Amino acid sequence: MRAILAAGGTAGHINPAIAIAREIVSRGGEVLFIGNENGMEKELVPKEGFEIECIKVSGFKRSLSPKNFKTVWQAARGLAATKKIIKKFEPDIVIGCGGYVSGPTVFSAAMMGIPTLIHEQNAFPGMTTKILSRVVSVIAISFKDSIKYIPNKDKIVFTGNPVRETILNISYESARENLNITKPLVLVFGGSLGAKKINDTLIQLVPVIDENINIIWGTGKREYENILSELKTVKVGQNITVTPYIYNMDEVMAASDIVISRAGAITLSEICAKGKGAILIPSPYVTNNHQEYNAKALEKENAAILIHEDELSPRLLEKHIYDLINNPDKLAQMQSNALKMGMPGATELIYKQAERLVIH
């Protein structure tokens, strides 16, 4: 199978595409990425050993803006550029995993009669997915809630989000042994840059956390030094680890009992795949408020607790942490519900759909 994958903008689009690419290559296939000239995929994809061709494309402003004229011009050029790349590579299939670059790439392929698949990571589909749903061969979704927002429902296949093999392959017991963890472990993080509201809440909560609970807190690189400075005025027990970035996230996630985080699609897929209790604080600053839709999908199945950022307080967060820790049956039920929502075989399911399209 020769496949072109288009993904860009955020790691939430790029990492699933990389996982799919690895699956294709492991089965003897060839892969080429198409990315945005100004996107992080330009750096991340080559680091993973894949070739990438870059085009220039941007999204529309939701308000009337002169920049939209530039966007239309870039879109036209993007269509021409992707068509040229597609003709040169001669793929059997083109797969879009989100970001502005997916639009012109998948649309060009569909107009050229090449089988196409788009993978939507979030519960509330982005504009690109909604537009492309009319022309693609298959729409792979990660949350069943997405179905009600997508036209052409006959094309939809529920696959889940690809989860890193390193996350799947480490057990709770071995991870805790490696980290020398014997108490309940609460993992807290807000992304690579951090989430200020979560961090500010933890600063106030740290002095009252019981020593019988371990906390590993990834502050994000941007806020780490300021948080360390503020923590000098309070007592921080040895049971609390504060770090700018959790490089061994696969191990720490596996060892944890409760995860407190934002509600990005990939993070939630990992939480579910490992069956973790979760307290989710969706970012209100993302497009279409999609993190809230993601969190609600888990809350509806009693697989997570949802706290809106404007409601978050040290007292409320402490209440939820201790309510789960002190009620092991409640925590176990939440973990079980999360595990039922997990799709550890998502990457293979997506590959099978691509293979079916190529064969037919």
TIZA-704981 format. One record per atom (N, C-alpha, C, O): residue in three letters; x, y, z. Coordinates in steps of 0.001 Angstrom, whole numbers, plus 500000, padded with zeros to 6 digits. Example, Ala and Ser with C-alpha at 12.3 -4.5 7.8 and 13.67 -1.06 7.14 Angstrom:
! residues 2
ala513190494310507800;ala512300495500507800;ala513200496700507800;ala514236496681508465;ser512850497750507080;ser513670498940507140;ser512900500030507870;ser513409501138508039;
This chain:
! residues 360
met500843498797500000;met500000500000500000;met500878501252500000;met501782501386500825;arg500608502149499085;arg501280503451499064;arg500261504487499561;arg499189504654498981;ala500623505168500638;ala499661506075501271;ala500258507453501484;ala501422507598501858;ile499425508469501234;ile499754509839501633;ile498928510154502869;ile497721509916502901;leu499598510698503894;leu498905511133505100;leu499048512644505245;leu500150513185505150;ala497929513315505475;ala497932514764505661;ala497505515064507086;ala496429514650507517;ala498344515783507819;ala498027516130509204;ala498883517302509614;ala500028517433509182;gly498319518161510458;gly499128519286510897;gly498476520124511964;gly497343519881512379;gly499223521119512395;gly498704522084513365;gly499055521745514786;gly499763522509515443;thr498577520610515285;thr498827520222516674;thr499249518761516738;thr499030517988515805;ala499865518402517872;ala500281517014518079;ala499071516087518077;ala499189514905517752;gly497896516631518443;gly496675515831518453;gly496264515351517075;gly495556514352516951;his496701516053516038;his496477515594514657;his497672514781514147;his497505513781513449;ile498876515228514508;ile500091514638513940;ile500375513246514505;ile500708512332513750;asn500247513075515824;asn500599511788516436;asn499733510620515953;asn500267509539515703;pro498397510806515813;pro497620509711515238;pro498062509363513817;pro498090508194513432;ala498404510391513050;ala498870510145511678;ala500167509351511682;ala500352508458510856;ile501065509670512607;ile502333508942512716;ile502076507490513105;ile502727506580512592;ala501122507275514017;ala500780505908514431;ala500244505102513238;ala500599503937513060;ile499391505731512430;ile498845505058511239;ile499971504772510249;ile500019503700509645;ala500873505736510088;ala501998505558509162;ala502868504379509585;ala503297503585508748;arg503125504270510880;arg503937503144511378;arg503268501804511056;arg503932500839510676;glu501939501766511217;glu501195500535510938;glu501325500161509459;glu501528498994509122;ile501207501152508591;ile501310500895507148;ile502695500385506790;ile502833499417506042;val503724501039507327;val505109500650507021;val505416499261507588;val506122498472506959;ser504880498964508781;ser505131497653509393;ser504556496510508570;ser504969495358508705;arg503588496851507708;arg502959495845506849;arg503500495910505415;arg502888495392504481;gly504658496557505266;gly505330496582503970;gly504928497726503059;gly505315497746501890;gly504159498683503569;gly503704499800502758;gly504695500957502715;gly505718500940503398;glu504377501958501906;glu505186503181501791;glu504313504385502136;glu503118504412501840;val504934505376502766;val504179506527503263;val504872507829502895;val506097507938502949;leu504067508810502521;leu504536510186502361;leu503576511093503116;leu502361510942502997;phe504107512030503891;phe503283513010504587;phe503197514295503771;phe504146514683503090;ile502039514945503855;ile501911516323503376;ile501544517170504584;ile500592516867505303;gly502308518232504797;gly502091519087505954;gly502076520551505579;gly502242520919504416;asn501874521376506588;asn501852522820506400;asn503259523376506572;asn503996522968507470;glu503612524284505726;glu504951524876505761;glu505289525476507116;glu506448525474507531;asn504260525997507816;asn504505526663509094;asn504100525805510301;asn504049526306511425;gly503815524531510077;gly503312523696511163;gly504390522896511871;gly505495522730511354;met504058522393513079;met505016521615513858;met505280520251513227;met506252519583513578;glu504415519834512293;glu504635518572511595;glu505927518582510786;glu506526517536510537;lys506347519780510379;lys507581519924509603;lys508783519428510400;lys509778518981509829;glu508680519512511727;glu509744519038512608;glu509466517622513125;glu510359516774513131;leu508214517369513561;leu507887516100514214;leu507944514904513272;leu508443513842513644;val507434515072512056;val507354513944511129;val508738513422510721;val508965512215510800;pro509675514286510286;pro511020513783509956;pro511726513132511148;pro512513512202510970;lys511448513620512361;lys512051513024513556;lys511628511576513726;lys512354510771514309;glu510445511248513211;glu509942509877513301;glu510364509030512100;glu509967507872511971;gly511176509628511223;gly511741508866510109;gly510913508848508840;gly511146508020507959;phe509927509770508731;phe509062509794507548;phe509358511020506684;phe509745512074507189;glu509170510863505383;glu509341511987504457;glu508098512865504468;glu506981512376504635;ile508303514159504289;ile507179515086504273;ile507381516134503191;ile508481516654503004;glu506301516434502484;glu506268517553501533;glu505363518611502148;glu504291518289502659;cys505783519868502102;cys505015520924502761;cys504408521900501754;cys505030522257500753;ile503188522316502044;ile502511523342501271;ile502153524488502214;ile502326524372503428;lys501664525573501669;lys501281526721502498;lys499768526856502484;lys499169527048501426;val499151526756503645;val497697526848503745;val497332527353505128;val498057527108506092;ser496208528061505232;ser495750528564506527;ser494230528451506593;ser493572528166505592;gly493685528678507783;gly492245528552507984;gly491534529884507847;gly492154530947507896;phe490216529809507675;phe489400531014507549;phe489164531639508917;phe488995530931509910;lys489151532960508966;lys488718533681510161;lys487195533615510242;lys486509533721509225;arg486671533441511452;arg485218533302511602;arg484502534643511417;arg483311534678511109;ser485231535739511606;ser484656537058511363;ser485104537535509978;ser486041536991509394;leu484416538564509465;leu484833539135508187;leu486226539721508344;leu486454540577509199;ser487142539265507528;ser488529539704507650;ser489193539693506282;ser488971538779505488;pro490012540711506002;pro490765540723504738;pro491667539500504599;pro492018539106503487;lys492046538894505742;lys492920537724505702;lys492242536541505003;lys492915535637504508;asn490900536556504966;asn490195535465504302;asn490464535442502790;asn490433534382502165;phe490728536620502212;phe491056536666500788;phe492395535958500537;phe492564535245499548;lys493340536178501462;lys494636535501501369;lys494454533994501544;lys495124533197500887;thr493540533615502437;thr493278532200502697;thr492728531513501450;thr493130530397501121;val491801532191500755;val491232531635499527;val492329531446498484;val492381530423497802;trp493195532435498368;trp494303532365497412;trp495235531205497763;trp495668530463496882;gln495544531052499071;gln496407529958499510;gln495738528601499276;gln496399527624498924;ala494414528556499478;ala493690527299499271;ala493785526858497814;ala493979525677497526;ala493647527817496897;ala493748527503495466;ala495140526990495127;ala495299526017494390;arg496139527659495676;arg497526527216495452;arg497769525867496110;arg498492525024495580;gly497140525670497302;gly497290524411498021;gly496735523235497241;gly497329522157497215;leu495583523452496600;leu494977522404495778;leu495898522029494616;leu496068520853494295;ala496477523034494004;ala497392522780492885;ala498644522053493352;ala499125521129492697;ala499169522492494508;ala500393521883495043;ala500160520432495445;ala500982519565495149;thr499029520161496127;thr498767518785496567;thr498514517869495365;thr498924516708495356;lys497841518405494367;lys497576517606493153;lys498893517187492500;lys499031516062492019;lys499846518096492490;lys501157517817491891;lys501892516727492691;lys502488515819492112;ile501840516831494035;ile502505515844494904;ile501845514478494752;ile502521513452494677;ile500521514483494709;ile499780513226494574;ile500118512540493251;ile500345511330493219;lys500151513297492175;lys500486512725490862;lys501873512106490860;lys502100511056490259;lys502803512775491546;lys504192512299491572;lys504320511025492412;lys505023510096492014;phe503650510971493567;phe503797509822494481;phe502937508626494067;phe503279507480494361;glu501831508892493390;glu500887507868492934;glu500413506961494078;glu500669505757494063;pro499725507539495065;pro499280506739496215;pro498088505853495869;pro497328506132494941;asp497945504773496644;asp496754503938496550;asp495616504544497361;asp494442504299497086;ile495980505338498365;ile494990505944499251;ile495564507220499860;ile496776507345500037;val494687508157500175;val495082509384500882;val494268509473502168;val493044509344502157;ile494976509698503281;ile494349509727504603;ile494570511088505241;ile495706511548505356;gly493485511734505657;gly493566513025506333;gly493318512856507822;gly492350512215508231;cys494197513437508629;cys494070513319510089;cys493856514673510766;cys494076514806511970;gly493434515663510008;gly493093516946510610;gly494129518026510394;gly495246517765509947;gly493735519248510722;gly494575520398510433;gly494220520967509072;gly493621520283508243;tyr494588522219508844;tyr494216522894507593;tyr494706522147506354;tyr494061522173505305;val495860521479506489;val496456520823505327;val495616519641504836;val495714519265503668;ser494798519053505701;ser493976517910505294;ser492958518289504226;ser492636517485503351;gly492453519516504302;gly491411519961503378;gly491802519829501919;gly491209519031501194;pro492802520604501468;pro493167520536500050;pro493731519179499628;pro493537518749498491;thr494433518503500552;thr495047517212500200;thr493985516152499924;thr494016515490498886;val493051515993500849;val492017514961500702;val491058515327499565;val490644514463498793;phe490709516614499468;phe489798517040498404;phe490408516767497030;phe489731516262496134;ser491688517102496867;ser492364516858495581;ser492328515380495224;ser492026515012494089;ala492644514528496215;ala492662513082495975;ala491284512570495575;ala491155511769494650;ala490257513039496280;ala488887512595495983;ala488488512992494566;ala487861512211493850;met488854514214494163;met488525514679492810;met489301513917491740;met488893513868490579;met490436513317492149;met491257512544491213;met490839511073491188;met491441510266490480;gly489803510724491966;gly489310509356491980;gly490112508395492844;gly489985507179492701;ile490929508924493732;ile491736508093494624;ile490948507834495911;ile490330508763496431;pro490945506613496442;pro490257506345497712;pro490768507261498828;pro491966507521498932;thr489848507740499653;thr490216508677500713;thr489565508288502036;thr488462507741502070;leu490273508583503117;leu489774508328504468;leu490159509520505331;leu491283510016505247;ile489223509982506165;ile489577511012507138;ile489358510451508539;ile488420509695508790;his490245510840509433;his490146510396510819;his489896511619511695;his490705512547511728;glu488768511612512404;glu488390512708513298;glu488699512304514739;glu488170511312515238;gln489560513080515403;gln489990512724516756;gln489005513151517838;gln488915512506518882;asn488263514234517597;asn487441514821518646;asn485968514413518567;asn485479513967517529;ala485279514580519698;ala483846514263519746;ala483041515230518893;ala482057514837518267;phe483461516515518865;phe482802517503518012;phe483683517723516791;phe484755518317516907;pro483253517256515623;pro484105517307514434;pro484439518732514013;pro483634519653514158;gly485658518886513484;gly486075520174512965;gly485433520475511624;gly484833519604510994;met485569521728511199;met484977522159509934;met485530521363508751;met484797521049507813;thr486830521038508800;thr487436520283507703;thr486756518928507530;thr486471518507506409;thr486497518245508654;thr485829516940508595;thr484425517076508026;thr484017516268507192;lys483686518079508461;lys482314518262507991;lys482265518514506490;lys481398517989505792;ile483201519323506000;ile483231519634504567;ile483652518397503762;ile483018518048502766;leu484726517742504208;leu485253516602503466;leu484338515381503528;leu484426514499502674;ser483459515323504533;ser482580514152504682;ser481739513909503430;ser481281512790503201;arg481533514939502626;arg480702514820501428;arg481438514155500263;arg480811513652499331;val482790514157500324;val483537513647499167;val484409512430499482;val484832511729498562;val484688512165500769;val485602511070501103;val484908509711501028;val483682509616500969;ser485738508660501033;ser485213507294500979;ser484784506812502363;ser483733506187502503;val485601507103503396;val485329506634504757;val485651507732505759;val486629508464505607;ile484804507838506799;ile485036508773507910;ile485239507935509169;ile484298507310509655;ala486460507919509696;ala486764507176510918;ala486614508122512104;ala487232509186512132;ile485796507737513081;ile485561508602514238;ile486101507960515514;ile486272506744515596;ser486364508807516502;ser486964508357517760;ser485983508347518916;ser486211507669519918;phe484885509098518788;phe483831509144519797;phe482494508880519090;phe482227509460518038;lys481674508027519652;lys480376507730519035;lys479481508962518985;lys478588509053518143;asp479726509922519901;asp478938511161519902;asp479105511953518611;asp478255512780518279;ser480179511711517887;ser480443512461516648;ser479386512209515585;ser479153513056514723;ile478749511050515646;ile477831510634514574;ile476760511678514300;ile476424511938513145;lys476218512281515364;lys475111513217515177;lys475526514526514514;lys474667515295514082;tyr476823514790514428;tyr477287516054513845;tyr477778515921512408;tyr478089516921511763;ile477849514691511906;ile478459514462510591;ile477411514052509560;ile476646513116509790;pro477372514757508410;pro476498514316507315;pro477032512997506733;pro478121512557507102;asn476294512387505855;asn476739511163505179;asn477117510066506177;asn478228509536506156;lys476162509744507049;lys476422508803508134;lys476758507389507649;lys477347506604508392;asp476391507069506425;asp476682505736505899;asp478180505511505680;asp478621504377505494;lys478956506593505703;lys480406506474505506;lys481163506325506834;lys482369506079506834;ile480463506473507956;ile481123506531509264;ile481496505150509777;ile480707504208509700;val482719505044510305;val483193503829510980;val483802504252512311;val484653505140512350;phe483372503622513399;phe483913503930514727;phe485196503121514944;phe485172501891514997;thr486310503839515068;thr487615503180515225;thr488309503540516529;thr489129502768517025;gly487990504708517093;gly488765505219518225;gly490009505935517743;gly490263506034516543;asn490784506433518697;asn492029507135518402;asn493223506201518546;asn493278505426519501;pro494176506253517626;pro495404505466517801;pro496110505844519106;pro496239507024519429;val496559504844519844;val497268505043521107;val498684504499520960;val498892503429520388;arg499654505247521482;arg501058504838521378;arg501275503442521952;arg500729503097523000;glu502083502641521249;glu502383501288521710;glu503034501293523084;glu502791500397523893;thr503866502306523352;thr504546502361524655;thr503546502523525797;thr503782502036526903;ile502432503205525533;ile501375503346526541;ile500698501999526772;ile500429501617527911;leu500427501290525692;leu499672500041525779;leu500474498911526410;leu499911498031527061;asn501788498937526217;asn502601497765526541;asn503135497719527963;asn503770496731528333;ile502905498744528774;ile503430498729530141;ile502279498541531128;ile501239499189531008;ser502468497659532095;ser501406497345533052;ser501449498281534259;ser502463498915534548;tyr500323498341534943;tyr500198499132536175;tyr501238498683537206;tyr501911499511537820;glu501363497375537389;glu502256496842538416;glu503725497127538105;glu504468497583538974;ser504140496861536874;ser505549497077536525;ser505906498559536536;ser507013498926536931;ala504976499413536104;ala505241500855536118;ala505420501363537545;ala506320502159537811;arg504572500911538459;arg504676501337539859;arg505963500821540499;arg506578501504541319;glu506358499616540117;glu507618499072540644;glu508797499883540131;glu509711500197540893;asn508785500224538854;asn509880501017538274;asn509993502391538919;asn511092502910539111;leu508836502977539254;leu508815504324539844;leu508880504311541376;leu508924505362542016;asn508885503114541945;asn508895502949543403;asn507681503632544053;asn507808504342545050;ile506511503396543463;ile505254503960543962;ile504477502877544703;ile504225501803544156;thr504098503161545948;thr503304502194546722;thr501967502780547175;thr501084502041547612;lys501814504094547073;lys500582504770547494;lys499740505125546262;lys500235505052545137;pro498477505505546462;pro497685505982545324;pro498404507135544616;pro498910508050545265;leu498442507082543301;leu499158508096542521;leu498186508934541706;leu497369508407540952;val498290510256541872;val497500511210541092;val498438511902540105;val499409512542540509;leu498149511774538835;leu498927512416537779;leu498204513695537356;leu497015513671537036;val498939514812537359;val498351516102536983;val499200516743535890;val500412516890536046;phe498561517123534784;phe499289517837533734;phe498308518607532868;phe497117518297532820;gly498830519617532186;gly497968520443531350;gly498529520667529974;gly498265521697529353;gly499306519711529483;gly499911519866528163;gly501355520303528274;gly501834520606529367;ser502059520339527142;ser503498520639527154;ser503806522044527654;ser504838522265528287;leu502919522992527374;leu503136524364527843;leu502516524596529215;leu502873525554529901;gly501602523740529617;gly500952523884530917;gly499603524560530804;gly499274525155529778;ala498827524463531871;ala497513525104531950;ala497503525949533221;ala497514525409534327;lys497484527263533068;lys497668528172534207;lys496634527966535303;lys496982527956536484;lys495378527803534933;lys494331527655535940;lys494535526390536766;lys494361526410537984;ile494904525289536111;ile495179524048536833;ile496379524227537746;ile496351523808538903;asn497438524852537230;asn498637525078538037;asn498360525959539247;asn498820525665540350;asp497609527039539045;asp497288527946540160;asp496490527227541243;asp496659527486542435;thr495625526328540812;thr494815525555541757;thr495687524586542554;thr495517524436543764;leu496620523930541864;leu497511522976542543;leu498412523664543561;leu498694523101544619;ile498866524872543253;ile499721525610544188;ile499023525767545538;ile499648525634546590;gln497730526050545494;gln496967526231546736;gln496614524899547392;gln496384524834548599;leu496574523838546589;leu496161522534547106;leu497315521755547737;leu497105520963548656;val498525521980547243;val499702521226547684;val499868521162549211;val500146520084549736;pro499708522277549940;pro499951522221551392;pro498987521315552160;pro499303520903553277;val497837520997551601;val496851520207552353;val496745518762551859;val495922517995552359;ile497570518390550886;ile497512517022550373;ile498115516056551382;ile499216516266551890;asp497377515008551655;asp497808513966552594;asp499067513271552077;asp499212513057550873;glu499982512916552993;glu501213512251552586;glu500981510817552102;glu501888510185551561;asn499780510317552298;asn499451508971551820;asn499033508955550349;asn498632507921549815;ile499134510110549711;ile498847510218548277;ile500089510754547575;ile500665511754548004;asn500501510094546499;asn501585510612545666;asn501007511459544533;asn499978511120543947;ile501683512554544241;ile501289513392543108;ile502498513609542208;ile503566513999542680;ile502332513360540922;ile503323513756539917;ile502673514847539085;ile501648514627538439;trp503275516011539109;trp502668517227538557;trp503547517792537445;trp504638518304537698;gly503060517693536222;gly503750518300535092;gly503211519705534868;gly502086519877534399;thr504009520703535201;thr503541522093535175;thr503502522689533776;thr502794523666533533;gly504270522097532843;gly504490522747531557;gly505729523613531659;gly505969524248532686;lys506516523638530597;lys507805524347530634;lys507652525843530847;lys508491526478531485;arg506583526398530312;arg506395527849530347;arg506226528381531768;arg506638529502532067;glu505616527573532648;glu505271528077533979;glu506122527494535105;glu505961527867536267;tyr507017526588534760;tyr507737525822535787;tyr508494526707536776;tyr508334526552537987;glu509306527624536281;glu510146528456537166;glu509290529315538095;glu509600529448539279;asn508215529898537564;asn507332530722538396;asn506670529887539493;asn506519530348540624;ile506277528660539154;ile505632527785540139;ile506617527393541227;ile506267527391542408;leu507844527062540845;leu508864526737541851;leu509064527897542806;leu509206527696544013;ser509074529111542272;ser509243530305543103;ser508096530447544096;ser508318530754545268;glu506866530222543625;glu505701530341544502;glu505664529232545547;glu505189529444546663;leu506157528065545194;leu506125526934546120;leu507140527063547255;leu507072526330548241;lys508079527996547111;lys509057528212548186;lys508406528698549464;lys508964528544550550;thr507222529285549336;thr506540529849550514;thr505624528838551194;thr505034529143552230;val505494527626550620;val504624526609551226;val505407525317551425;val506461525110550825;lys504876524469552266;lys505522523179552531;lys505108522174551459;lys503923521900551269;val506110521628550763;val505860520618549734;val506455519299550202;val507669519188550368;gly505612518305550414;gly506074517015550907;gly506839516226549862;gly506769516528548670;gln507568515216550311;gln508340514355549412;gln507438513489548536;gln507897512873547574;asn506158513450548878;asn505207512671548092;asn504759513405546830;asn504006512863546022;ile505233514651546669;ile504822515465545510;ile506030515751544630;ile507018516335545075;thr505933515332543377;thr506999515564542400;thr506533516630541424;thr505496516480540777;val507303517708541321;val506972518813540414;val508011518845539295;val509211518926539559;thr507553518780538062;thr508473518731536928;thr507918519563535769;thr506700519649535618;pro508774520178534947;pro508263520983533834;pro507605520131532754;pro506651520562532107;tyr508122518922532567;tyr507606518055531502;tyr507793516602531915;tyr508842516234532444;ile506781515775531676;ile506861514360532047;ile507316513569530818;ile506514513209529956;tyr508622513310530762;tyr509186512643529584;tyr508814511157529535;tyr508706510573528457;asn508620510554530709;asn508236509139530769;asn506731509002530994;asn506294508256531870;met505942509728530197;met504492509762530377;met503868508372530263;met502902508069530963;asp504407507536529398;asp503853506191529264;asp503907505443530593;asp502944504779530977;glu505037505554531294;glu505223504877532570;glu504376505503533673;glu503741504797534458;val504372506831533724;val503632507540534779;val502130507351534597;val501408507152535574;met501656507411533361;met500238507168533083;met499837505767533525;met498787505582534140;ala500671504782533212;ala500371503397533570;ala500313503213535085;ala499503502433535584;ala501172503931535820;ala501270503772537273;ala500190504530538035;ala499976504269539219;ser499519505445537389;ser498578506337538073;ser497242505660538375;ser496849504695537720;asp496558506197539383;asp495202505764539729;asp494176506777539248;asp493081506421538814;ile494562508069539336;ile493690509166538909;ile494504510104538031;ile495657510408538339;val493906510560536939;val494551511543536058;val493732512822536078;val492520512797535861;ile494404513947536341;ile493769515265536273;ile494400515989535091;ile495609516219535074;ser493582516348534101;ser494155516909532884;ser493125517703532099;ser491949517760532457;arg493600518318531010;arg492719518857529998;arg492006517691529317;arg492156516543529735;ala491238517977528279;ala490445516922527641;ala490733516815526155;ala489822516680525339;gly492027516877525811;gly492418516639524426;gly492102515208524033;gly492137514308524872;ala491796514994522769;ala491323513686522315;ala492339512579522558;ala491963511487522984;ile493616512836522295;ile494627511794522434;ile494845511450523900;ile494996510280524249;thr494861512470524762;thr494982512224526204;thr493843511340526693;thr494075510400527454;leu492616511628526268;leu491465510838526707;leu491530509415526162;leu491114508474526838;ser492039509250524965;ser492186507905524409;ser493168507082525237;ser492958505889525456;glu494230507718525691;glu495218507027526518;glu494642506711527896;glu494876505627528430;ile493891507651528474;ile493230507417529761;ile492292506222529674;ile492272505372530564;cys491522506164528604;cys490570505055528438;cys491283503737528146;cys490913502696528690;ala492292503780527299;ala493016502554526954;ala493649501913528180;ala493768500690528257;lys494057502747529144;lys494681502236530369;lys493689502096531515;lys494053501589532576;gly492445502532531331;gly491428502392532362;gly491731503201533604;gly491843502640534694;lys491865504511533462;lys492189505393534578;lys490978506212535013;lys490161506612534183;gly490867506459536315;gly489895507434536789;gly490370508813536373;gly491569509088536426;ala489470509681535965;ala489908510979535441;ala489053512114535963;ala487835511995536095;ile489728513231536258;ile489070514504536552;ile489503515440535434;ile490675515804535342;leu488564515828534593;leu488876516571533382;leu488473518027533500;leu487357518351533909;ile489410518909533132;ile489160520349533114;ile489395520819531677;ile490515521202531338;pro488367520798530828;pro488559521133529414;pro489058522566529229;pro488666523477529959;ser489916522740528253;ser490358524094527913;ser489218524840527225;ser488633524330526269;pro488899526043527702;pro487841526824527040;pro488373527639525865;pro487632528403525247;tyr489664527475525558;tyr490304528327524562;tyr490557527617523238;tyr491355528088522428;val489887526485523008;val490112525725521773;val488949525910520800;val487852526304521195;thr489204525622519528;thr488195525797518481;thr486945524975518768;thr487030523793519100;asn485794525607518636;asn484491524945518813;asn484296524330520193;asn483410523500520396;asn485139524747521143;asn485036524203522507;asn485051522665522480;asn484351522017523258;his485852522098521580;his485770520652521357;his486206519825522569;his485777518680522713;gln487058520389523448;gln487474519613524619;gln486309519344525572;gln486256518296526215;glu485387520286525659;glu484223520045526509;glu483375518903525962;glu482867518085526728;tyr483220518843524643;tyr482475517739524031;tyr483178516409524317;tyr482525515406524606;asn484521516406524234;asn485280515188524534;asn485033514737525969;asn484758513566526228;ala485138515697526909;ala484972515375528333;ala483555514887528629;ala483363513961529417;lys482569515512527994;lys481172515114528228;lys480907513690527754;lys480076512982528324;ala481624513272526702;ala481453511902526209;ala481855510886527276;ala481229509834527403;leu482910511204528051;leu483328510322529141;leu482433510480530360;leu482087509499531018;glu482063511718530656;glu481204511967531825;glu479885511218531672;glu479369510666532644;lys479340511196530468;lys478060510545530200;lys478104509052530527;lys477091508461530902;glu479286508450530380;glu479453507014530657;glu480001506771532064;glu480422505660532386;asn479996507815532902;asn480555507727534256;asn482000507226534218;asn482419506436535063;ala482751507701533225;ala484157507334533082;ala485077508491533470;ala486299508355533421;ala484499509619533853;ala485297510781534250;ala484420511792534971;ala483195511783534850;ile485080512662535723;ile484416513803536358;ile484791515042535557;ile485969515271535280;leu483807515834535187;leu484036517053534416;leu483928518268535323;leu482930518444536022;ile484965519112535309;ile484940520393536021;ile485218521489534991;ile486265521481534343;his484295522420534842;his484546523552533950;his485585524471534586;his485619524635535805;glu486417525059533759;glu487522525865534282;glu487043526986535193;glu487691527282536197;asp485905527622534853;asp485434528737535676;asp484859528267537020;asp484571529089537889;glu484692526954537190;glu484206526395538453;glu485337525797539294;glu485138525460540461;leu486512525668538700;leu487622524988539358;leu488128525776540567;leu488366526981540483;ser488287525083541682;ser488833525681542907;ser489604524608543659;ser489356523420543453;pro490544525003544536;pro491284524003545329;pro490342523113546137;pro490550521903546233;arg489319523712546710;arg488402522952547548;arg487637521903546738;arg487478520767547185;leu487161522282545545;leu486401521353544712;leu487296520220544213;leu486891519057544204;leu488514520567543797;leu489426519541543289;leu489812518571544407;leu489857517359544197;glu490087519106545582;glu490419518261546735;glu489263517304547054;glu489480516123547325;lys488043517828547017;lys486853517011547307;lys486777515818546361;lys486549514690546797;his486966516064545069;his486854514990544085;his488000513973544224;his487781512769544088;ile489206514454544491;ile490349513545544659;ile490094512583545820;ile490232511369545674;tyr489720513140546970;tyr489539512296548157;tyr488284511430548054;tyr488227510336548615;asp487289511925547338;asp486081511128547148;asp486406509842546382;asp485854508782546677;leu487302509943545401;leu487700508762544632;leu488677507879545410;leu488542506655545418;ile489651508496546058;ile490644507734546812;ile490001506980547974;ile490351505832548245;asn489060507630548657;asn488433507022549838;asn487273506085549503;asn486716505436550388;asn486915506018548221;asn485851505115547783;asn486390504236546658;asn486095504466545486;pro487191503219547027;pro487847502392545998;pro486876501722545034;pro487211501513543868;asp485667501378545510;asp484687500762544608;asp484224501759543545;asp484056501402542379;lys484023503004543956;lys483614504060543024;lys484711504310541992;lys484440504451540800;leu485968504365542477;leu487094504575541578;leu487237503401540612;leu487465503592539418;ala487101502188541140;ala487225500996540296;ala486152500962539215;ala486419500544538088;gln484931501401539551;gln483853501432538566;gln484147502459537474;gln483907502205536293;met484669503621537874;met485032504647536897;met486141504131535973;met486094504331534759;gln487127503470536560;gln488228502921535770;gln487723501857534794;gln488163501794533645;ser486801501029535265;ser486217499998534407;ser485427500610533255;ser485501500137532121;asn484671501665533553;asn483891502351532516;asn484803502987531471;asn484513502963530275;ala485922503561531950;ala486884504159531019;ala487485503094530113;ala487633503297528908;leu487830501955530711;leu488440500871529951;leu487499500360528857;leu487941499996527767;lys486196500338529158;lys485210499901528166;lys485162500846526973;lys484839500436525858;met485487502120527217;met485492503102526131;met486797503083525350;met486886503653524263;gly487809502425525906;gly489118502391525257;gly489094501589523970;gly488350500617523842;met489912502004523024;met490024501314521729;met491499501053521452;met492091501714520600;pro492106500090522167;pro493543499844521981;pro493907499364520585;pro495067499452520184;gly492929498858519840;gly493213498390518481;gly492847499386517401;gly492641499007516248;ala492762500671517766;ala492301501696516820;ala493167501785515571;ala492646501897514461;thr494475501736515741;thr495373501878514592;thr495144500766513578;thr495104501012512372;glu494995499543514075;glu494755498410513178;glu493404498530512485;glu493279498190511309;leu492381499015513213;leu491061499190512606;leu491110500197511457;leu490494499992510411;ile491849501286511667;ile491981502303510616;ile492721501711509415;ile492351501945508265;tyr493767500946509701;tyr494510500308508602;tyr493598499377507804;tyr493639499374506574;lys492785498595508492;lys491895497656507824;lys490909498371506904;lys490591497888505817;gln490427499541507363;gln489517500325506517;gln490248500832505271;gln489703500814504167;ala491503501289505469;ala492288501754504331;ala492549500610503358;ala492436500778502143;glu492900499444503904;glu493179498268503073;glu491946497865502263;glu492053497522501086;arg490777497911502903;arg489530497562502218;arg489280498481501022;arg488864498033499954;leu489542499779501224;leu489333500752500146;leu490303500504498986;leu489935500628497818;val491536500156499325;val492549499932498289;val492237498675497478;val492375498667496255;ile491814497611498172;ile491507496350497506;ile490311496499496562;ile490284495922495475;his489320497286497002;his488110497444496202;his488252498587495194;his487322498859494435;
